[in-house]
Amino acid sequence: MKYVIFKNQGGLLAPIIFPEHISHKQINLGEGWRVMSAGFCYLDKNGLLNVDMTRPYSDSLGIEVLSPIEDKNLLFRVLNSYSSGFFIDVRDMYVGEPKSIIPQRKMVEQAIFTPDNIGELGVNDVFVFGSNLNGNHAGGAARTAVERFGAEMGVAEGITGKCYALPTLDENMEKVEPIALKESIMRLIATAVNYPALNFYITKIGCGIAGWEVRDVAYIVFDAIQEEFAMSDGGRYMPKNIYLPQEFVKFYEDWKDDYDINL
């Protein structure tokens, strides 16, 4: 398959997916739209969409893929939610629909936790693992993601195979800054919101080889959730399709109000 992503002056994005016998140049939305990115995409053995980085360009348009991760997330939304191109407001592209109608639960109302060891995934399950900004998934849960669930080497963040890579280490294999980790978690939350049919099982990201303390990561996770889903009545909610390790939830119940790592 091929794709083109257009953008207009108002900031709207229009991702279009189409068969390979049609050239990129033939796709035209008319005046006021310009091409932001173009390339090839495919469905992997797990039925998930990937940008084909063996062909990261369009000969007919003379441009290259702008951002493989951002393109992939946009196109994934198209195939899973709309089946063809649709318009996305980039000012709201990580939200997708009003928070008031997103299926939610209170953060402590979680009957299902992420298992300590995941040997298999259901059709709609996503394995969320801690990665590094090099996308070198050589050990721990990252290695499991590659060997069992189709994660690709070189993908530092976002959906890959039946997984979601979330960077806890930088290019030098040092811990990312807490605020950077929080921002990555917020992007994960936004992805979960945009794909309500998928179940995101967050492992104890960063708490193994990367050397993060469970309480620090748990604090950052809940801080990100609260920022996204603080309701007007003061309650704290999270998307129903995100599942956390039991240790994270225990932290929230026991220590959350008395703990701060100064994000």
N, C-alpha and C positions, 0 to 999 in steps of 0.2 A: 504494500500500500504506500501511497504518497500522502503528504500533507502540506498545507500552507497555512500560516497564521497571519491574519491581517489585523491592522489597527487603524482606527479613524481618529479624527482630531479631538473627539470627545473622550478618548481614552478607552473605547470599547474594543475588545479583541474578538475576532471571528476565526476560530480554528476550523479548517475544512479538511476532511479525510476523503480520499478518492482513489480509484483503481490506477495501477501503474501504466496502463496503456494511454492515459491522459497525461500530457505534459504539465508541469507546474505553471508554465506561462499561460496555459489555456484557462486557468482559474482566475476570474476577475470579478470583483464585487462592485466595480464602477468607481465613479469620481468620489474622492474623499477618503478612500481606503488605500493604505500602502502595505506592502509585504514586510513583515517583521522577521519571519523565519520560514524556512522551507526545507524539506528533506524526505526521508523514507522512514516508515515504521512497520512493525510486524507484531504478531501475537506469538508469545513464547509457548513452550509446552504446557505451561500452567494456565494458558488462556489470558495472560496479562500483556498489556501493550508495552512495547519498548521502542525507543528511537534507534534506528539502525545506524550505528556510528561507523560502520564500514563504508557508508555512503552519506557522509554528513554535509551534503551540499545539494544544490539544484543547478544543473548545467544550463537549463533554459533561462533561468532567472539570473544566474551568475552570482548567487549568494550562498552562504553556508548556514548551518544550523546555529541559531543564536545562543541557546542555552539548552542542552539536552535534558536536564532535570526539569526545568520549567516547561519546556515543550511536552515532555512526557506526562507531567501531571495534568496539563490542559487537555491533551489528547485522551488520556485515560478517562477524564470526566466525560468527554464526548462519547466515547464508546460505551461506557457503563451507564450513562444517564440519558443520553439523547440520541445515540446511534448515528448522528450526522452532525455537521457543523452547527453551532449556535453562537449567539452573541453573549459575551461575558464583560461585565463592567470591571475593569482592572482595579478600580477603587474598592471593589467588594469581592475580588476573585478568590480570596481565601475564606470567605464566609458562605456564599452560595445561596443562602436563604435566611430569612429573619430568625434570630436566635429564639424568639418566642415560640416557634413551631418546630424546633429541633428536638427530637426525642431525648429527654434528659432524665437524670435521677440525681438525688442528693449524693454527695461524694462518699458518704459512709454507708450508703445503701447498696453494697456490692456483694452479691451472693456468690459470684464466680470470680476467681482470682486467676492471674496468669500462673500456670504451673511452674515449679522450679525447673523441671525438665520437660521440654516439648518434643515428642518423638514424631508426631504427625500433625497435620493441619486439616481442618475441614475445607470444603470448596471455597467458602467465603472468608476464611481466616487469614490474617496477616501477622507475621512474626516480626515484631519491632525489636531491633537489636542495636547495641552501641557500636558505632563505627569510628573511623578517623578520617580526616579531611583528605587523605591520600586514596581513600577507598580500598585500602589493603586489608582485606578481611581474612587475616591469617590465624586468629586464635579466638578462644572462648565462644560466645554466642555468635560472633561474626562468622567464624569458621563453620558452625552449625548451619547458619543461614545459607552459606555457599553450598555446602555438601548435601544438605537435605531439602532446602526450600528454594533453590534457584537464584539466590542473590548473585549479582555480577560484580566481579572485581572492577575497581575503578569508579563505582557509583558510591559517592561519599554520603549523599543524603537523598531521601525520597524513596518512592516505590521501586523495587527491583525484585523480579521474580515474585514469589509469594511473601515478600518481606518489605519492611520499611527500614532503611538505614538512617540512624540518627547520630550525628557526630558528637562524641564526648571527648575526643582527642584532636589536636590540630595536626598540621603537616609535620611538625617536629616530634610528634607522639607525646606532647605535653597536654595536660588538661586544658580544654577550652575555657574561656572565662565564663563564670556563672551566667552572666547576662546573655552570652552567645548560646549557651545550652538552653536557657529559657526560651529564646527566640526560635530555636530549632523545635522545641517541644510545642510551641504555639503553632508552628507550621504543620506539625503532625496532627494537632487537634483540628486545625482547619481542614486537613485532608480527610480526617475521620468524619467531619461534618458533611463534607461534600460527597462522601461515599457511605451513606447510612446502611447499605446492604452488606458492607464488609465489617468484620470484627477485628479490631486492632488489639493484639495481646502485647502489652509493653513488658519486656523482661526487665531485670534489674540492670538497666542500661548504665554502663560506666562503673559498675560496682565490683568488677572482677579485675582483669588485667589493667584496665585504665586507672584503677586506684581511687575512685571516688568513694566517699562514705555513703552508706545507704541513706542516712538522715539528710545529707546535703542534696542528693538527687531527689529524694521524696519531697523535700521542701520546695525545690525548684519546680517539680512537676505540678504540685498543688498550687503554687503561686501562679504558674501559667494558666492553669484551669480556672482559678478564681478571677484572673484578669479577663479571660474570655467570657466567663459565664456567671459573673456576679449579677444576681437578679435584684430587681427593685425592692423586694421584700427583705433583702438582707440574707437570704438563703444562698447556699453555695451548691452549684450543680455541675454536672459533667455529661458529655454525650454518652448514651447508653451503649454505644458500640466500642467504647474504650475500656479495656480491662487492665488492672494493675497488679503487681505483686502484693501479696498479703502484708509483707513487711512495710510497704509504702503506706497502705491504708492504716495499719497499726500506728505508724508514726503520726499520721494526721489526727487520729483519735486521741493519742496520748500526749503529744508534744507540740503540735503545730502552733498554738497560741503563744508559746514561750520560747520560740526558736526563730532566729533571724541570721542569715548569712550576708546581709547587706548587698542585695542585688543592685 
